[in-house]
């Protein structure tokens, strides 16, 4: 049992290090894109399913409240948080529209959609991306894993895909959490004047 526990930590560390080496430049590019959105008066819209839904809420809370530094509150909406909207959409339309319906209503040109999906194949995530593209002027950052799924080829040149180099859902989710903390740190540095 102890060795199995240690193996989890070793596997997680290995994936985290590989992700840092492979994705550092793209994490920086995505962070700068988010900062451009925030500096221009836009907002971040975040979504995901299951564990990725909690990652979306976590990121939103870090922006709305604080990460490590005292700074202004920043506009971020976790599309997974409104239970009434999610259940009404799922009931009256379909579960695959729970995020796209909100994107249609809330997104505006200059906003930034952050989608978190370990597989890149969730229909409600794909529909959210399609809805944001139909609006125009919305940048997309996708946190993915495996081969990027059906989502990867949907992304445009200005969009960012941060694909964790792993096929293991738990390892991908752990790396996503670190990536989100990287975003938070770089955003803190920008607004707190620390470089």
C-alpha positions as CSV (number, residue, x, y, z in Angstrom):
1,X,0.0,0.0,0.0
2,X,2.8,2.5,0.9
3,X,4.6,1.8,-2.4
4,X,1.4,2.4,-4.3
5,X,1.0,5.8,-2.6
6,X,4.6,6.7,-3.3
7,X,4.1,5.7,-7.0
8,X,1.2,8.1,-7.3
9,X,3.4,11.0,-6.1
10,X,6.2,10.0,-8.4
11,X,3.9,9.7,-11.4
12,X,2.3,13.1,-10.6
13,X,5.7,14.7,-10.2
14,X,6.9,13.2,-13.5
15,X,3.9,14.5,-15.4
16,X,4.1,18.0,-13.7
17,X,7.8,18.3,-14.7
18,X,7.1,17.2,-18.3
19,X,4.2,19.6,-18.5
20,X,6.3,22.5,-17.3
21,X,9.1,21.8,-19.8
22,X,6.6,21.3,-22.7
23,X,4.2,24.1,-22.0
24,X,6.0,27.0,-20.3
25,X,6.0,29.1,-23.4
26,X,2.4,28.5,-24.2
27,X,1.4,29.1,-20.6
28,X,3.1,32.5,-20.8
29,X,1.3,33.2,-24.1
30,X,-2.1,32.2,-22.7
31,X,-1.5,34.3,-19.5
32,X,-0.6,37.4,-21.6
33,X,-3.7,36.8,-23.7
34,X,-5.8,36.7,-20.5
35,X,-4.1,39.9,-19.3
36,X,-4.8,41.6,-22.6
37,X,-8.5,40.7,-22.1
38,X,-8.6,41.9,-18.5
39,X,-6.7,45.2,-19.2
40,X,-9.1,45.9,-22.0
41,X,-12.2,45.6,-19.8
42,X,-13.1,42.1,-20.9
43,X,-13.9,39.1,-18.7
44,X,-13.0,35.5,-18.4
45,X,-15.6,32.8,-18.8
46,X,-14.6,29.4,-17.5
47,X,-16.1,25.9,-17.9
48,X,-15.4,22.2,-17.5
49,X,-17.1,19.0,-16.3
50,X,-16.6,17.0,-13.1
51,X,-13.1,17.7,-11.7
52,X,-12.6,20.2,-14.4
53,X,-15.7,22.1,-13.3
54,X,-14.1,22.5,-9.8
55,X,-10.9,23.7,-11.6
56,X,-13.0,26.4,-13.4
57,X,-14.6,27.5,-10.0
58,X,-11.1,27.5,-8.4
59,X,-9.7,29.7,-11.1
60,X,-12.7,32.1,-11.0
61,X,-12.4,32.4,-7.2
62,X,-8.7,33.2,-7.4
63,X,-9.4,36.0,-9.8
64,X,-12.5,37.4,-8.1
65,X,-11.0,37.3,-4.6
66,X,-7.2,36.9,-4.5
67,X,-4.4,34.5,-5.1
68,X,-1.3,35.4,-3.2
69,X,-1.2,39.2,-3.5
70,X,-3.6,41.9,-2.6
71,X,-5.0,43.4,-5.9
72,X,-8.2,44.5,-7.5
73,X,-11.0,42.0,-8.1
74,X,-10.9,40.7,-11.6
75,X,-14.0,39.7,-13.7
76,X,-14.3,35.9,-14.1
77,X,-17.4,33.8,-14.4
78,X,-17.4,30.1,-13.7
79,X,-20.2,28.9,-16.0
80,X,-20.5,25.7,-13.9
81,X,-21.7,27.6,-10.8
82,X,-25.3,28.5,-11.6
83,X,-27.2,25.3,-10.7
84,X,-30.6,26.7,-11.8
85,X,-29.3,27.6,-15.2
86,X,-27.4,24.3,-15.7
87,X,-30.4,22.2,-14.7
88,X,-32.9,24.3,-16.7
89,X,-30.8,24.1,-19.8
90,X,-30.2,20.4,-19.3
91,X,-34.0,19.8,-18.8
92,X,-35.4,22.2,-21.4
93,X,-32.8,21.8,-24.1
94,X,-29.9,19.3,-23.6
95,X,-26.9,18.8,-21.4
96,X,-24.6,19.5,-24.3
97,X,-25.9,23.1,-24.3
98,X,-25.3,24.0,-20.7
99,X,-22.3,26.2,-21.4
100,X,-23.1,27.3,-25.0
101,X,-26.4,28.8,-23.9
102,X,-24.5,30.9,-21.3
103,X,-21.8,31.9,-23.8
104,X,-24.6,33.1,-26.1
105,X,-25.9,35.4,-23.3
106,X,-22.8,36.5,-21.5
107,X,-19.9,36.6,-23.9
108,X,-18.9,39.7,-25.8
109,X,-16.2,40.5,-28.2
110,X,-13.0,41.0,-26.3
111,X,-13.8,38.3,-23.7
112,X,-11.8,35.1,-23.1
113,X,-13.2,31.6,-22.8
114,X,-11.2,29.1,-20.8
115,X,-12.3,25.5,-21.3
116,X,-10.9,22.7,-19.2
117,X,-11.2,19.2,-20.5
118,X,-9.0,16.2,-20.0
119,X,-10.2,14.5,-23.2
120,X,-11.1,17.4,-25.5
121,X,-14.2,15.5,-26.5
122,X,-17.0,16.7,-24.2
123,X,-19.9,17.8,-26.4
124,X,-20.8,20.7,-24.0
125,X,-17.3,22.1,-24.2
126,X,-17.2,21.8,-28.0
127,X,-20.5,23.6,-28.2
128,X,-19.2,26.4,-25.9
129,X,-16.3,26.9,-28.2
130,X,-18.5,26.9,-31.3
131,X,-20.8,29.5,-29.6
132,X,-17.9,31.7,-28.7
133,X,-16.5,31.5,-32.3
134,X,-20.0,32.4,-33.6
135,X,-19.9,35.6,-31.5
136,X,-16.5,36.6,-32.9
137,X,-13.7,38.4,-31.1
138,X,-13.5,35.9,-28.2
139,X,-10.1,34.3,-27.5
140,X,-10.1,30.7,-26.3
141,X,-7.6,29.0,-23.9
142,X,-8.0,25.2,-23.7
143,X,-6.5,23.1,-21.0
144,X,-6.5,19.5,-22.4
145,X,-4.6,16.2,-22.3
146,X,-4.2,13.0,-24.3
147,X,-4.3,14.0,-28.0
148,X,-6.4,17.1,-27.6
149,X,-9.5,15.4,-28.8
150,X,-12.0,17.0,-31.2
151,X,-11.3,20.3,-29.6
152,X,-7.7,20.8,-30.8
153,X,-8.5,21.3,-34.5
154,X,-11.3,23.7,-33.6
155,X,-8.9,26.3,-32.2
156,X,-7.6,29.3,-34.1
157,X,-4.2,30.9,-34.4
158,X,-4.9,33.4,-31.6
159,X,-6.2,30.6,-29.3
160,X,-4.0,28.6,-26.9
161,X,-4.0,24.9,-26.2
162,X,-2.2,23.7,-23.1
163,X,-2.1,19.9,-23.7
164,X,-0.7,18.0,-20.7
165,X,1.5,15.1,-22.0
166,X,-0.4,12.3,-20.4
167,X,-3.2,9.8,-21.0
168,X,-4.0,9.5,-17.3
169,X,-7.0,11.6,-16.2
170,X,-5.8,12.1,-12.7
171,X,-2.3,13.2,-13.8
172,X,-3.9,15.6,-16.4
173,X,-6.1,17.2,-13.7
174,X,-3.2,17.6,-11.3
175,X,-1.1,19.3,-14.1
176,X,-4.1,21.5,-14.9
177,X,-4.2,22.7,-11.3
178,X,-0.5,23.8,-11.5
179,X,-1.2,25.5,-14.8
180,X,-4.0,27.5,-13.2
181,X,-1.7,28.5,-10.4
182,X,0.8,29.7,-13.0
183,X,-1.9,31.8,-14.6
184,X,-2.8,33.2,-11.1
185,X,0.8,34.0,-10.3
186,X,1.5,35.8,-13.6
187,X,-1.7,37.8,-13.2
188,X,-0.7,38.8,-9.6
189,X,2.7,39.9,-10.9
190,X,1.1,42.0,-13.6
191,X,-1.3,43.8,-11.3
192,X,1.0,44.1,-8.3
193,X,3.9,45.5,-10.3
194,X,6.3,42.7,-9.5
195,X,8.3,41.2,-12.3
